[in-house]
């Protein structure tokens, strides 16, 4: 993926929020993201499909759940950018409500995948 393609993809706030949460948590399923983002399942799934088709995210089935995580095949520059976004205090503050909703989600599936 070329840098301009990656940044264009992240120009959508829902995709940015999905990526930030997955990067922070290690792996998340669609139901966790819909609860955290307060968005519909079809909308979240559509954005995850784009992140997956671009190679940024990969999915893995664990029992009945499909978990999304950052691809280990990303080039170094892209991993550094995602790490920088994940560690950004400005973005953490701006999207702190997403994190709070995720961590207080009732009946949250237990992620088998490690962070």
PyMOL commands that set and color helices and strands:
alter all, ss='L'
color gray80, all
select helices_A, chain A and resi 3-9+13-25+30-37+41-53+76-87+89-94+96-103
alter helices_A, ss='H'
color red, helices_A
select strands_A, chain A and resi 28-29+57-62+65-70
alter strands_A, ss='S'
color yellow, strands_A
deselect
rebuild
show_as cartoon
